[in-house]
Amino acid sequence: MRTQARFRTTLFSPLSDDADQTELGREWAEWLCAALPVGMQADSMDEDWGYRILFGNPLLNARVSICCGYVGDDQWSCLCEPYRSFTDKLFKRPLPVAEMRTVVLAIDALLSDNPHFTDVEWFAVDAQLQEIDHAPRAFAS
């Protein structure tokens, strides 16, 4: 499943080159939280590499998070990643594929329906963290 997206936009300001790394991606994360569909209430928190979005919906909050960041040259990125608790691992519960699909579809729709986002590219990564399976839509063939 393609869970990472990279795109270009001038909607958000990357700040200066010497800006604190934690501030990069703040506007993108806040915009995404506000734009997500009803029922996907979310809030963002800063990390040392950018911003992480956590969900208010208990089903999504415990299972999926979104990482938002600035790549450079008006290019931005997001990564949807599953979260498996210690209990999930202990009981060998499967990855939250349905929840991931819901979140990825929502972000894909936001990026593809807004003309301010260009050069949208979704991709997956392999075990060696190499980008694979590039496409303009998350679930396009």
Secondary structure, DSSP 8 states (H G I E B T S, - for coil): ---EEEEE-SSS----TTS-GGGTTHHHHHHHHHHS-TT--EEEEE-SSSEEEEESSHHHHTTEEEEEEEEETTEEEEEEEE---HHHHHTT----HHHHHHHHHHHHHHHHH-TT-EEEEEEEE-TT--EEEEESSTT--
